[in-house]
Amino acid sequence: MKQAKSIFLIVFCLFATHYANAQTPTWLDISSIIYKNCTQCHSAGGIAPFSLVGYTNCKNMASSIASSTQSKRMPPWPADPKYRRYAHERVLNATEIEMLKKWADNDAPYGDTTIKIADPNQNNGTQLKNISLMLKMPNYTVNTSTDEYRCFVLPTNLTQNQFATALEVIPGNRSIVHHVLVFQDTSSIPTAKDLADPKPGYLAFGGTGSPTSQLIGVYVPGQEPFVFPAGFGTKILKNTKIILQVHYPKGISNQLDSTKVALKLTTSNLRQVLIDPILNHNNNNMTNGPLYIPANQTKTFFNKYYVGGKATVFACAPHMHLIGQKIKAYGLNANGDTTKIINIPNWDFHWQRTYSFYQPLIINPGLTLWGEAYYNNTASNLFNPNSPPLAVSKGESTTDEMMLIYFWYTSYQAGDENIVMDSLPLKNLSSVINPVKNSVNIAPIPANQSLQFSSNLAITQITLFSLEGQKIIEYQVDNQKNGSINCQYQPDGMYILELKSEQTITRKKILIAH
């Protein structure tokens, strides 16, 4: 422990700015942006058509990276961050977008070639620890010329009700699994559908084909496991079956998949988090229903729900099909004040996900929740499944439509508003382009027994690498600027130091010599 503390102190103090003083960003500056936001999909065997792991791959695609981020097509994050902020956001701020453009415009320079950047490890296994239940779908060889949505029924064989405190989907073949919806169902309907289909699982679009199925999880490439705050969980019923609805994109030939779902379970009596489509297309919720869009028309529908008790909401997940183009949820109280929940101005069925709030949304009694959705059933909608357009109404099939907004919620208790769902602070999305310069003073150099340091920027994360790019140690720190440190226990040698603040990313070679 004493040596670990000493390493931390050395790592903390021995740094200097890189990008802040540079005219042109280099690979040393922008690699962390790409590795944090892109390589979850753009990696070998990933769902994206090319890899962005490694300098050479990124240099070859530099102009494409710049154009797709300038247009904000990438990274995919359909929810409008100006409407509401969420945990684990995959969005770039103006400074990051400008850095990627300048890097591409200047022929994608590497920078100091003696500094090696470690490539991210692609995690093909579970990120969760102490798994209680791991369920794997039967091996399925995918051959499809159209988008295929196939449900796989996985018995849990649980002898009693339990609470899931975390859920994670692990794709068996990341290059073909586009997204997964996870349901539970205690009825015999999914099993009967499975038996009626000669292949493993059965075809179903939108849901499972069973009215008693309950959504408990969503997976899209790059999405983190859903982990409930301490003391909370969703009830997994005894003898329930888990149904994985896997979306395989068109054009797949002879590819094997064996996707799994991991659950952390406890028999402890936790605060139950319910997952329900509170705003939905049922006629008693629609204000201008039923959900029916005539051919060659556009329509906007509204649904609402009156909140009778105080609730704590952890996440939401809108759901539409191919005719839908916009969806929004908000709350209105008796005074007309608006509570913003989610706004997806350009709906894409292929990029739906669960959006966890950075801190729980507290809903007070008397609030009316509103859903608002826009549908385009004309030939101008490139995703329209019918050519020429045909009338569309609510239903489960490809040519039907839905208007659902799921909420992860529980009854409110004092203190719920203080829960934080993300270990990292929210990114500053302001329009600041020029990065803030960092002023650092360190003495003596090279490091010996002790050092004094000062910095005008607060550091939030510090990582020490070997010259070969191997990560040695990493720390999250709490806005430290000044201090005195002891560095007598770190072995002599050269290292690469990476420091992150909300404004800059800094890397530099350092020397420790006793």
Secondary structure, 3 states (H helix, E strand, C coil): CHHHHHHHHHHHHCCCCCHHHCCCCCHHHHHHHHHHHCCCCCCCCCCCCCCCCCHHHHHHCHHHHHHHHHCCCCCCCCCCCCCCCECCCCCCCHHHHHHHHHHHHCCCCCCCCCCCCCCCCCCCCCCCCCCCEEEECCCEEEEECCCEEEEEEEECCCCCCEEEEEEEEECCCCCCCCEEEEEEECCCHHHHHHHHCCCCCEECCCCCCCCCCEEEEEECCCCCCEECCCCEEEEECCCCEEEEEEEECCCEEEEEECCEEEEEEECCCCEECEEEEEECCCCCCECCCCCEECCCEEEEEEEEEECCCCEEEEEEEEECCCCEEEEEEEEECCCCCEEEEEEECCCCHHHCCCEEEEEEEEECCCCEEEEEEEEEECCCCCCCCCCCCCCEEECCCCCCECCEEEEEEEECCCCHHHCCCCCCCCCCCCCCCCCCCCCEEEECCCECCEEEEEEEEEEEEEEEECCCCCEEEEEEEEEEEEEEEECCCCCCEEEEEEEECCCCEEEEEEEECC
